[in-house]
Amino acid sequence: MLLKKGKLTPEEWEIMKQHVLIGEKICQPLRSMQGVIPIIRHHHERWDGSGYPDGLKGEKVPYLAQVFQIIDIYDALTSERP
């Protein structure tokens, strides 16, 4: 789906949003990853509450998830995509 040209369908978008939950599930049993699980889960939350997966708003979005969000946006803007 990351290489699809054009917009995602609503169904594809729902599948795409699952990546944060899948990443969390993969890392959950690993002790060394416990500190980054909130970043993995919440890096697509938005200050206004419109993000996913939990719709967190404002200060409820973990600080390091906000930082990672900026890095993720920078990567999206500077990477070649369809």
PDB file of N, CA, C and O in Angstrom:
ATOM      1  N   MET A   1       0.816  -1.198   0.000  1.00  0.00           N
ATOM      2  CA  MET A   1       0.000   0.000   0.000  1.00  0.00           C
ATOM      3  C   MET A   1       0.859   1.262   0.000  1.00  0.00           C
ATOM      4  O   MET A   1       0.456   2.288  -0.546  1.00  0.00           O
ATOM      5  N   LEU A   2       2.042   1.188   0.611  1.00  0.00           N
ATOM      6  CA  LEU A   2       2.904   2.368   0.652  1.00  0.00           C
ATOM      7  C   LEU A   2       3.327   2.819  -0.737  1.00  0.00           C
ATOM      8  O   LEU A   2       3.641   3.992  -0.938  1.00  0.00           O
ATOM      9  N   LEU A   3       3.338   1.910  -1.689  1.00  0.00           N
ATOM     10  CA  LEU A   3       3.774   2.246  -3.036  1.00  0.00           C
ATOM     11  C   LEU A   3       2.614   2.489  -4.000  1.00  0.00           C
ATOM     12  O   LEU A   3       2.831   2.711  -5.192  1.00  0.00           O
ATOM     13  N   LYS A   4       1.402   2.447  -3.496  1.00  0.00           N
ATOM     14  CA  LYS A   4       0.227   2.653  -4.336  1.00  0.00           C
ATOM     15  C   LYS A   4       0.194   4.095  -4.835  1.00  0.00           C
ATOM     16  O   LYS A   4       0.409   5.039  -4.074  1.00  0.00           O
ATOM     17  N   LYS A   5      -0.076   4.242  -6.115  1.00  0.00           N
ATOM     18  CA  LYS A   5      -0.243   5.585  -6.672  1.00  0.00           C
ATOM     19  C   LYS A   5      -1.683   6.024  -6.435  1.00  0.00           C
ATOM     20  O   LYS A   5      -2.613   5.244  -6.641  1.00  0.00           O
ATOM     21  N   GLY A   6      -1.866   7.248  -6.010  1.00  0.00           N
ATOM     22  CA  GLY A   6      -3.202   7.749  -5.740  1.00  0.00           C
ATOM     23  C   GLY A   6      -3.596   7.528  -4.288  1.00  0.00           C
ATOM     24  O   GLY A   6      -2.837   6.984  -3.486  1.00  0.00           O
ATOM     25  N   LYS A   7      -4.793   7.964  -3.984  1.00  0.00           N
ATOM     26  CA  LYS A   7      -5.289   7.873  -2.612  1.00  0.00           C
ATOM     27  C   LYS A   7      -5.676   6.448  -2.252  1.00  0.00           C
ATOM     28  O   LYS A   7      -6.059   5.647  -3.104  1.00  0.00           O
ATOM     29  N   LEU A   8      -5.564   6.160  -0.964  1.00  0.00           N
ATOM     30  CA  LEU A   8      -6.016   4.866  -0.458  1.00  0.00           C
ATOM     31  C   LEU A   8      -7.539   4.861  -0.364  1.00  0.00           C
ATOM     32  O   LEU A   8      -8.162   5.898  -0.132  1.00  0.00           O
ATOM     33  N   THR A   9      -8.122   3.693  -0.544  1.00  0.00           N
ATOM     34  CA  THR A   9      -9.558   3.556  -0.322  1.00  0.00           C
ATOM     35  C   THR A   9      -9.799   3.600   1.191  1.00  0.00           C
ATOM     36  O   THR A   9      -8.855   3.432   1.964  1.00  0.00           O
ATOM     37  N   PRO A  10     -11.023   3.818   1.620  1.00  0.00           N
ATOM     38  CA  PRO A  10     -11.295   3.780   3.065  1.00  0.00           C
ATOM     39  C   PRO A  10     -10.874   2.453   3.707  1.00  0.00           C
ATOM     40  O   PRO A  10     -10.382   2.440   4.835  1.00  0.00           O
ATOM     41  N   GLU A  11     -11.063   1.358   3.005  1.00  0.00           N
ATOM     42  CA  GLU A  11     -10.669   0.046   3.540  1.00  0.00           C
ATOM     43  C   GLU A  11      -9.150  -0.056   3.667  1.00  0.00           C
ATOM     44  O   GLU A  11      -8.641  -0.558   4.670  1.00  0.00           O
ATOM     45  N   GLU A  12      -8.428   0.419   2.652  1.00  0.00           N
ATOM     46  CA  GLU A  12      -6.963   0.396   2.691  1.00  0.00           C
ATOM     47  C   GLU A  12      -6.443   1.294   3.813  1.00  0.00           C
ATOM     48  O   GLU A  12      -5.471   0.954   4.488  1.00  0.00           O
ATOM     49  N   TRP A  13      -7.090   2.435   4.005  1.00  0.00           N
ATOM     50  CA  TRP A  13      -6.677   3.358   5.064  1.00  0.00           C
ATOM     51  C   TRP A  13      -6.846   2.704   6.441  1.00  0.00           C
ATOM     52  O   TRP A  13      -5.994   2.878   7.312  1.00  0.00           O
ATOM     53  N   GLU A  14      -7.928   1.960   6.643  1.00  0.00           N
ATOM     54  CA  GLU A  14      -8.141   1.264   7.920  1.00  0.00           C
ATOM     55  C   GLU A  14      -7.060   0.211   8.145  1.00  0.00           C
ATOM     56  O   GLU A  14      -6.577   0.047   9.266  1.00  0.00           O
ATOM     57  N   ILE A  15      -6.683  -0.497   7.095  1.00  0.00           N
ATOM     58  CA  ILE A  15      -5.598  -1.475   7.208  1.00  0.00           C
ATOM     59  C   ILE A  15      -4.293  -0.765   7.537  1.00  0.00           C
ATOM     60  O   ILE A  15      -3.545  -1.218   8.404  1.00  0.00           O
ATOM     61  N   MET A  16      -4.012   0.335   6.861  1.00  0.00           N
ATOM     62  CA  MET A  16      -2.778   1.083   7.084  1.00  0.00           C
ATOM     63  C   MET A  16      -2.673   1.570   8.532  1.00  0.00           C
ATOM     64  O   MET A  16      -1.589   1.548   9.116  1.00  0.00           O
ATOM     65  N   LYS A  17      -3.774   2.002   9.101  1.00  0.00           N
ATOM     66  CA  LYS A  17      -3.764   2.507  10.475  1.00  0.00           C
ATOM     67  C   LYS A  17      -3.448   1.417  11.504  1.00  0.00           C
ATOM     68  O   LYS A  17      -3.120   1.721  12.651  1.00  0.00           O
ATOM     69  N   GLN A  18      -3.546   0.172  11.101  1.00  0.00           N
ATOM     70  CA  GLN A  18      -3.259  -0.931  12.022  1.00  0.00           C
ATOM     71  C   GLN A  18      -1.770  -1.086  12.321  1.00  0.00           C
ATOM     72  O   GLN A  18      -1.400  -1.809  13.246  1.00  0.00           O
ATOM     73  N   HIS A  19      -0.911  -0.412  11.549  1.00  0.00           N
ATOM     74  CA  HIS A  19       0.530  -0.631  11.736  1.00  0.00           C
ATOM     75  C   HIS A  19       1.011  -0.247  13.131  1.00  0.00           C
ATOM     76  O   HIS A  19       1.969  -0.834  13.633  1.00  0.00           O
ATOM     77  N   VAL A  20       0.365   0.724  13.761  1.00  0.00           N
ATOM     78  CA  VAL A  20       0.794   1.108  15.109  1.00  0.00           C
ATOM     79  C   VAL A  20       0.457   0.018  16.125  1.00  0.00           C
ATOM     80  O   VAL A  20       1.222  -0.225  17.059  1.00  0.00           O
ATOM     81  N   LEU A  21      -0.672  -0.627  15.943  1.00  0.00           N
ATOM     82  CA  LEU A  21      -1.078  -1.705  16.850  1.00  0.00           C
ATOM     83  C   LEU A  21      -0.251  -2.966  16.603  1.00  0.00           C
ATOM     84  O   LEU A  21       0.083  -3.690  17.541  1.00  0.00           O
ATOM     85  N   ILE A  22       0.072  -3.220  15.347  1.00  0.00           N
ATOM     86  CA  ILE A  22       0.902  -4.382  15.014  1.00  0.00           C
ATOM     87  C   ILE A  22       2.305  -4.177  15.590  1.00  0.00           C
ATOM     88  O   ILE A  22       2.872  -5.092  16.185  1.00  0.00           O
ATOM     89  N   GLY A  23       2.863  -2.980  15.413  1.00  0.00           N
ATOM     90  CA  GLY A  23       4.186  -2.689  15.972  1.00  0.00           C
ATOM     91  C   GLY A  23       4.212  -2.834  17.477  1.00  0.00           C
ATOM     92  O   GLY A  23       5.158  -3.381  18.043  1.00  0.00           O
ATOM     93  N   GLU A  24       3.170  -2.342  18.124  1.00  0.00           N
ATOM     94  CA  GLU A  24       3.072  -2.472  19.582  1.00  0.00           C
ATOM     95  C   GLU A  24       3.025  -3.943  19.987  1.00  0.00           C
ATOM     96  O   GLU A  24       3.699  -4.350  20.934  1.00  0.00           O
ATOM     97  N   LYS A  25       2.232  -4.739  19.275  1.00  0.00           N
ATOM     98  CA  LYS A  25       2.087  -6.163  19.604  1.00  0.00           C
ATOM     99  C   LYS A  25       3.407  -6.910  19.420  1.00  0.00           C
ATOM    100  O   LYS A  25       3.742  -7.786  20.218  1.00  0.00           O
ATOM    101  N   ILE A  26       4.149  -6.568  18.381  1.00  0.00           N
ATOM    102  CA  ILE A  26       5.439  -7.218  18.141  1.00  0.00           C
ATOM    103  C   ILE A  26       6.420  -6.896  19.264  1.00  0.00           C
ATOM    104  O   ILE A  26       7.156  -7.771  19.721  1.00  0.00           O
ATOM    105  N   CYS A  27       6.429  -5.637  19.709  1.00  0.00           N
ATOM    106  CA  CYS A  27       7.419  -5.193  20.699  1.00  0.00           C
ATOM    107  C   CYS A  27       7.023  -5.469  22.145  1.00  0.00           C
ATOM    108  O   CYS A  27       7.883  -5.477  23.026  1.00  0.00           O
ATOM    109  N   GLN A  28       5.750  -5.693  22.401  1.00  0.00           N
ATOM    110  CA  GLN A  28       5.244  -5.864  23.768  1.00  0.00           C
ATOM    111  C   GLN A  28       6.017  -6.902  24.584  1.00  0.00           C
ATOM    112  O   GLN A  28       6.335  -6.628  25.742  1.00  0.00           O
ATOM    113  N   PRO A  29       6.333  -8.076  24.040  1.00  0.00           N
ATOM    114  CA  PRO A  29       7.027  -9.072  24.871  1.00  0.00           C
ATOM    115  C   PRO A  29       8.519  -8.791  25.080  1.00  0.00           C
ATOM    116  O   PRO A  29       9.166  -9.487  25.862  1.00  0.00           O
ATOM    117  N   LEU A  30       9.059  -7.814  24.414  1.00  0.00           N
ATOM    118  CA  LEU A  30      10.493  -7.536  24.500  1.00  0.00           C
ATOM    119  C   LEU A  30      10.772  -6.497  25.585  1.00  0.00           C
ATOM    120  O   LEU A  30      10.369  -5.341  25.461  1.00  0.00           O
ATOM    121  N   ARG A  31      11.465  -6.913  26.648  1.00  0.00           N
ATOM    122  CA  ARG A  31      11.758  -5.987  27.754  1.00  0.00           C
ATOM    123  C   ARG A  31      12.485  -4.743  27.278  1.00  0.00           C
ATOM    124  O   ARG A  31      12.215  -3.643  27.761  1.00  0.00           O
ATOM    125  N   SER A  32      13.406  -4.905  26.335  1.00  0.00           N
ATOM    126  CA  SER A  32      14.202  -3.771  25.874  1.00  0.00           C
ATOM    127  C   SER A  32      13.378  -2.739  25.116  1.00  0.00           C
ATOM    128  O   SER A  32      13.854  -1.626  24.889  1.00  0.00           O
ATOM    129  N   MET A  33      12.175  -3.073  24.725  1.00  0.00           N
ATOM    130  CA  MET A  33      11.334  -2.157  23.947  1.00  0.00           C
ATOM    131  C   MET A  33      10.261  -1.467  24.780  1.00  0.00           C
ATOM    132  O   MET A  33       9.517  -0.641  24.252  1.00  0.00           O
ATOM    133  N   GLN A  34      10.165  -1.783  26.054  1.00  0.00           N
ATOM    134  CA  GLN A  34       9.081  -1.240  26.880  1.00  0.00           C
ATOM    135  C   GLN A  34       9.023   0.284  26.863  1.00  0.00           C
ATOM    136  O   GLN A  34       7.939   0.866  26.868  1.00  0.00           O
ATOM    137  N   GLY A  35      10.182   0.927  26.842  1.00  0.00           N
ATOM    138  CA  GLY A  35      10.202   2.392  26.869  1.00  0.00           C
ATOM    139  C   GLY A  35       9.735   3.053  25.588  1.00  0.00           C
ATOM    140  O   GLY A  35       9.342   4.220  25.603  1.00  0.00           O
ATOM    141  N   VAL A  36       9.771   2.324  24.471  1.00  0.00           N
ATOM    142  CA  VAL A  36       9.373   2.926  23.201  1.00  0.00           C
ATOM    143  C   VAL A  36       7.981   2.510  22.740  1.00  0.00           C
ATOM    144  O   VAL A  36       7.491   3.016  21.730  1.00  0.00           O
ATOM    145  N   ILE A  37       7.347   1.609  23.455  1.00  0.00           N
ATOM    146  CA  ILE A  37       6.007   1.173  23.054  1.00  0.00           C
ATOM    147  C   ILE A  37       5.018   2.351  22.972  1.00  0.00           C
ATOM    148  O   ILE A  37       4.239   2.395  22.020  1.00  0.00           O
ATOM    149  N   PRO A  38       5.009   3.302  23.914  1.00  0.00           N
ATOM    150  CA  PRO A  38       4.097   4.437  23.745  1.00  0.00           C
ATOM    151  C   PRO A  38       4.394   5.263  22.484  1.00  0.00           C
ATOM    152  O   PRO A  38       3.479   5.820  21.878  1.00  0.00           O
ATOM    153  N   ILE A  39       5.657   5.341  22.095  1.00  0.00           N
ATOM    154  CA  ILE A  39       6.009   6.070  20.868  1.00  0.00           C
ATOM    155  C   ILE A  39       5.461   5.318  19.658  1.00  0.00           C
ATOM    156  O   ILE A  39       4.871   5.918  18.759  1.00  0.00           O
ATOM    157  N   ILE A  40       5.658   4.015  19.643  1.00  0.00           N
ATOM    158  CA  ILE A  40       5.162   3.199  18.533  1.00  0.00           C
ATOM    159  C   ILE A  40       3.646   3.335  18.407  1.00  0.00           C
ATOM    160  O   ILE A  40       3.119   3.550  17.315  1.00  0.00           O
ATOM    161  N   ARG A  41       2.958   3.208  19.535  1.00  0.00           N
ATOM    162  CA  ARG A  41       1.489   3.237  19.498  1.00  0.00           C
ATOM    163  C   ARG A  41       0.925   4.614  19.165  1.00  0.00           C
ATOM    164  O   ARG A  41      -0.086   4.710  18.469  1.00  0.00           O
ATOM    165  N   HIS A  42       1.557   5.675  19.647  1.00  0.00           N
ATOM    166  CA  HIS A  42       0.918   6.992  19.584  1.00  0.00           C
ATOM    167  C   HIS A  42       1.531   7.992  18.615  1.00  0.00           C
ATOM    168  O   HIS A  42       1.162   9.166  18.644  1.00  0.00           O
ATOM    169  N   HIS A  43       2.462   7.565  17.749  1.00  0.00           N
ATOM    170  CA  HIS A  43       3.113   8.558  16.894  1.00  0.00           C
ATOM    171  C   HIS A  43       2.217   9.109  15.786  1.00  0.00           C
ATOM    172  O   HIS A  43       2.639   9.991  15.038  1.00  0.00           O
ATOM    173  N   HIS A  44       0.995   8.607  15.670  1.00  0.00           N
ATOM    174  CA  HIS A  44       0.044   9.177  14.713  1.00  0.00           C
ATOM    175  C   HIS A  44      -1.131   9.871  15.406  1.00  0.00           C
ATOM    176  O   HIS A  44      -2.120  10.212  14.757  1.00  0.00           O
ATOM    177  N   GLU A  45      -1.028  10.077  16.703  1.00  0.00           N
ATOM    178  CA  GLU A  45      -2.041  10.868  17.411  1.00  0.00           C
ATOM    179  C   GLU A  45      -1.832  12.340  17.024  1.00  0.00           C
ATOM    180  O   GLU A  45      -0.726  12.728  16.650  1.00  0.00           O
ATOM    181  N   ARG A  46      -2.863  13.139  17.111  1.00  0.00           N
ATOM    182  CA  ARG A  46      -2.781  14.551  16.737  1.00  0.00           C
ATOM    183  C   ARG A  46      -3.212  15.430  17.903  1.00  0.00           C
ATOM    184  O   ARG A  46      -4.062  15.049  18.708  1.00  0.00           O
ATOM    185  N   TRP A  47      -2.614  16.606  17.979  1.00  0.00           N
ATOM    186  CA  TRP A  47      -2.870  17.543  19.065  1.00  0.00           C
ATOM    187  C   TRP A  47      -4.365  17.820  19.221  1.00  0.00           C
ATOM    188  O   TRP A  47      -4.856  18.008  20.334  1.00  0.00           O
ATOM    189  N   ASP A  48      -5.095  17.844  18.081  1.00  0.00           N
ATOM    190  CA  ASP A  48      -6.524  18.154  18.121  1.00  0.00           C
ATOM    191  C   ASP A  48      -7.402  16.925  18.379  1.00  0.00           C
ATOM    192  O   ASP A  48      -8.628  17.030  18.409  1.00  0.00           O
ATOM    193  N   GLY A  49      -6.769  15.760  18.565  1.00  0.00           N
ATOM    194  CA  GLY A  49      -7.526  14.547  18.850  1.00  0.00           C
ATOM    195  C   GLY A  49      -7.968  13.780  17.617  1.00  0.00           C
ATOM    196  O   GLY A  49      -8.681  12.784  17.739  1.00  0.00           O
ATOM    197  N   SER A  50      -7.564  14.215  16.442  1.00  0.00           N
ATOM    198  CA  SER A  50      -8.018  13.569  15.209  1.00  0.00           C
ATOM    199  C   SER A  50      -7.139  12.397  14.767  1.00  0.00           C
ATOM    200  O   SER A  50      -7.394  11.799  13.721  1.00  0.00           O
ATOM    201  N   GLY A  51      -6.118  12.064  15.541  1.00  0.00           N
ATOM    202  CA  GLY A  51      -5.200  10.981  15.162  1.00  0.00           C
ATOM    203  C   GLY A  51      -5.715   9.608  15.538  1.00  0.00           C
ATOM    204  O   GLY A  51      -6.876   9.425  15.905  1.00  0.00           O
ATOM    205  N   TYR A  52      -4.818   8.660  15.435  1.00  0.00           N
ATOM    206  CA  TYR A  52      -5.175   7.272  15.744  1.00  0.00           C
ATOM    207  C   TYR A  52      -4.026   6.601  16.458  1.00  0.00           C
ATOM    208  O   TYR A  52      -2.906   7.093  16.325  1.00  0.00           O
ATOM    209  N   PRO A  53      -4.195   5.537  17.194  1.00  0.00           N
ATOM    210  CA  PRO A  53      -5.375   4.676  17.271  1.00  0.00           C
ATOM    211  C   PRO A  53      -6.356   5.061  18.373  1.00  0.00           C
ATOM    212  O   PRO A  53      -7.489   4.579  18.369  1.00  0.00           O
ATOM    213  N   ASP A  54      -5.958   5.918  19.322  1.00  0.00           N
ATOM    214  CA  ASP A  54      -6.803   6.180  20.488  1.00  0.00           C
ATOM    215  C   ASP A  54      -7.459   7.556  20.504  1.00  0.00           C
ATOM    216  O   ASP A  54      -8.225   7.860  21.418  1.00  0.00           O
ATOM    217  N   GLY A  55      -7.175   8.381  19.524  1.00  0.00           N
ATOM    218  CA  GLY A  55      -7.759   9.718  19.488  1.00  0.00           C
ATOM    219  C   GLY A  55      -7.313  10.592  20.648  1.00  0.00           C
ATOM    220  O   GLY A  55      -8.074  11.434  21.124  1.00  0.00           O
ATOM    221  N   LEU A  56      -6.066  10.392  21.110  1.00  0.00           N
ATOM    222  CA  LEU A  56      -5.552  11.218  22.212  1.00  0.00           C
ATOM    223  C   LEU A  56      -5.479  12.676  21.771  1.00  0.00           C
ATOM    224  O   LEU A  56      -5.325  12.973  20.586  1.00  0.00           O
ATOM    225  N   LYS A  57      -5.592  13.573  22.735  1.00  0.00           N
ATOM    226  CA  LYS A  57      -5.644  14.996  22.429  1.00  0.00           C
ATOM    227  C   LYS A  57      -4.689  15.762  23.342  1.00  0.00           C
ATOM    228  O   LYS A  57      -4.560  15.447  24.525  1.00  0.00           O
ATOM    229  N   GLY A  58      -4.027  16.764  22.785  1.00  0.00           N
ATOM    230  CA  GLY A  58      -3.202  17.674  23.564  1.00  0.00           C
ATOM    231  C   GLY A  58      -2.117  16.971  24.350  1.00  0.00           C
ATOM    232  O   GLY A  58      -1.397  16.124  23.822  1.00  0.00           O
ATOM    233  N   GLU A  59      -2.008  17.331  25.610  1.00  0.00           N
ATOM    234  CA  GLU A  59      -0.960  16.815  26.492  1.00  0.00           C
ATOM    235  C   GLU A  59      -1.056  15.308  26.746  1.00  0.00           C
ATOM    236  O   GLU A  59      -0.125  14.706  27.282  1.00  0.00           O
ATOM    237  N   LYS A  60      -2.180  14.701  26.362  1.00  0.00           N
ATOM    238  CA  LYS A  60      -2.310  13.252  26.555  1.00  0.00           C
ATOM    239  C   LYS A  60      -1.471  12.468  25.545  1.00  0.00           C
ATOM    240  O   LYS A  60      -1.207  11.282  25.742  1.00  0.00           O
ATOM    241  N   VAL A  61      -1.049  13.134  24.457  1.00  0.00           N
ATOM    242  CA  VAL A  61      -0.147  12.489  23.498  1.00  0.00           C
ATOM    243  C   VAL A  61       1.247  12.500  24.127  1.00  0.00           C
ATOM    244  O   VAL A  61       1.764  13.572  24.441  1.00  0.00           O
ATOM    245  N   PRO A  62       1.867  11.329  24.319  1.00  0.00           N
ATOM    246  CA  PRO A  62       3.187  11.299  24.943  1.00  0.00           C
ATOM    247  C   PRO A  62       4.186  12.198  24.202  1.00  0.00           C
ATOM    248  O   PRO A  62       4.220  12.235  22.972  1.00  0.00           O
ATOM    249  N   TYR A  63       4.989  12.914  24.981  1.00  0.00           N
ATOM    250  CA  TYR A  63       5.938  13.884  24.421  1.00  0.00           C
ATOM    251  C   TYR A  63       6.842  13.252  23.363  1.00  0.00           C
ATOM    252  O   TYR A  63       7.003  13.816  22.281  1.00  0.00           O
ATOM    253  N   LEU A  64       7.429  12.102  23.653  1.00  0.00           N
ATOM    254  CA  LEU A  64       8.336  11.478  22.683  1.00  0.00           C
ATOM    255  C   LEU A  64       7.596  10.999  21.432  1.00  0.00           C
ATOM    256  O   LEU A  64       8.197  10.917  20.361  1.00  0.00           O
ATOM    257  N   ALA A  65       6.332  10.689  21.549  1.00  0.00           N
ATOM    258  CA  ALA A  65       5.542  10.361  20.365  1.00  0.00           C
ATOM    259  C   ALA A  65       5.359  11.605  19.501  1.00  0.00           C
ATOM    260  O   ALA A  65       5.346  11.511  18.274  1.00  0.00           O
ATOM    261  N   GLN A  66       5.219  12.767  20.132  1.00  0.00           N
ATOM    262  CA  GLN A  66       5.128  14.022  19.382  1.00  0.00           C
ATOM    263  C   GLN A  66       6.427  14.303  18.638  1.00  0.00           C
ATOM    264  O   GLN A  66       6.405  14.729  17.483  1.00  0.00           O
ATOM    265  N   VAL A  67       7.558  14.065  19.299  1.00  0.00           N
ATOM    266  CA  VAL A  67       8.864  14.267  18.668  1.00  0.00           C
ATOM    267  C   VAL A  67       9.017  13.318  17.487  1.00  0.00           C
ATOM    268  O   VAL A  67       9.436  13.728  16.404  1.00  0.00           O
ATOM    269  N   PHE A  68       8.679  12.051  17.696  1.00  0.00           N
ATOM    270  CA  PHE A  68       8.793  11.079  16.617  1.00  0.00           C
ATOM    271  C   PHE A  68       7.882  11.440  15.453  1.00  0.00           C
ATOM    272  O   PHE A  68       8.224  11.197  14.295  1.00  0.00           O
ATOM    273  N   GLN A  69       6.737  12.013  15.750  1.00  0.00           N
ATOM    274  CA  GLN A  69       5.795  12.436  14.723  1.00  0.00           C
ATOM    275  C   GLN A  69       6.450  13.465  13.791  1.00  0.00           C
ATOM    276  O   GLN A  69       6.256  13.415  12.576  1.00  0.00           O
ATOM    277  N   ILE A  70       7.212  14.380  14.353  1.00  0.00           N
ATOM    278  CA  ILE A  70       7.915  15.374  13.541  1.00  0.00           C
ATOM    279  C   ILE A  70       8.938  14.686  12.634  1.00  0.00           C
ATOM    280  O   ILE A  70       9.060  15.026  11.457  1.00  0.00           O
ATOM    281  N   ILE A  71       9.663  13.729  13.183  1.00  0.00           N
ATOM    282  CA  ILE A  71      10.641  12.971  12.392  1.00  0.00           C
ATOM    283  C   ILE A  71       9.934  12.203  11.279  1.00  0.00           C
ATOM    284  O   ILE A  71      10.412  12.170  10.145  1.00  0.00           O
ATOM    285  N   ASP A  72       8.810  11.594  11.595  1.00  0.00           N
ATOM    286  CA  ASP A  72       8.044  10.832  10.616  1.00  0.00           C
ATOM    287  C   ASP A  72       7.545  11.749   9.493  1.00  0.00           C
ATOM    288  O   ASP A  72       7.587  11.369   8.323  1.00  0.00           O
ATOM    289  N   ILE A  73       7.079  12.937   9.836  1.00  0.00           N
ATOM    290  CA  ILE A  73       6.608  13.900   8.837  1.00  0.00           C
ATOM    291  C   ILE A  73       7.768  14.342   7.948  1.00  0.00           C
ATOM    292  O   ILE A  73       7.625  14.418   6.727  1.00  0.00           O
ATOM    293  N   TYR A  74       8.908  14.630   8.557  1.00  0.00           N
ATOM    294  CA  TYR A  74      10.085  15.020   7.782  1.00  0.00           C
ATOM    295  C   TYR A  74      10.466  13.919   6.795  1.00  0.00           C
ATOM    296  O   TYR A  74      10.755  14.196   5.631  1.00  0.00           O
ATOM    297  N   ASP A  75      10.465  12.678   7.259  1.00  0.00           N
ATOM    298  CA  ASP A  75      10.787  11.560   6.383  1.00  0.00           C
ATOM    299  C   ASP A  75       9.786  11.469   5.223  1.00  0.00           C
ATOM    300  O   ASP A  75      10.183  11.236   4.082  1.00  0.00           O
ATOM    301  N   ALA A  76       8.512  11.648   5.507  1.00  0.00           N
ATOM    302  CA  ALA A  76       7.499  11.583   4.462  1.00  0.00           C
ATOM    303  C   ALA A  76       7.694  12.697   3.430  1.00  0.00           C
ATOM    304  O   ALA A  76       7.500  12.483   2.234  1.00  0.00           O
ATOM    305  N   LEU A  77       8.075  13.870   3.896  1.00  0.00           N
ATOM    306  CA  LEU A  77       8.258  15.001   2.976  1.00  0.00           C
ATOM    307  C   LEU A  77       9.535  14.904   2.149  1.00  0.00           C
ATOM    308  O   LEU A  77       9.608  15.468   1.057  1.00  0.00           O
ATOM    309  N   THR A  78      10.523  14.210   2.646  1.00  0.00           N
ATOM    310  CA  THR A  78      11.809  14.165   1.956  1.00  0.00           C
ATOM    311  C   THR A  78      12.080  12.841   1.245  1.00  0.00           C
ATOM    312  O   THR A  78      13.092  12.708   0.557  1.00  0.00           O
ATOM    313  N   SER A  79      11.201  11.873   1.399  1.00  0.00           N
ATOM    314  CA  SER A  79      11.359  10.574   0.731  1.00  0.00           C
ATOM    315  C   SER A  79      10.564  10.556  -0.570  1.00  0.00           C
ATOM    316  O   SER A  79       9.507  11.176  -0.686  1.00  0.00           O
ATOM    317  N   GLU A  80      11.093   9.840  -1.524  1.00  0.00           N
ATOM    318  CA  GLU A  80      10.382   9.707  -2.781  1.00  0.00           C
ATOM    319  C   GLU A  80       9.230   8.717  -2.595  1.00  0.00           C
ATOM    320  O   GLU A  80       9.423   7.585  -2.151  1.00  0.00           O
ATOM    321  N   ARG A  81       8.063   9.164  -2.936  1.00  0.00           N
ATOM    322  CA  ARG A  81       6.857   8.330  -2.824  1.00  0.00           C
ATOM    323  C   ARG A  81       6.031   8.481  -4.072  1.00  0.00           C
ATOM    324  O   ARG A  81       6.152   9.483  -4.777  1.00  0.00           O
ATOM    325  N   PRO A  82       5.173   7.483  -4.367  1.00  0.00           N
ATOM    326  CA  PRO A  82       4.335   7.601  -5.578  1.00  0.00           C
ATOM    327  C   PRO A  82       3.358   8.767  -5.483  1.00  0.00           C
ATOM    328  O   PRO A  82       2.585   9.004  -6.412  1.00  0.00           O
TER     329      PRO A  82
END
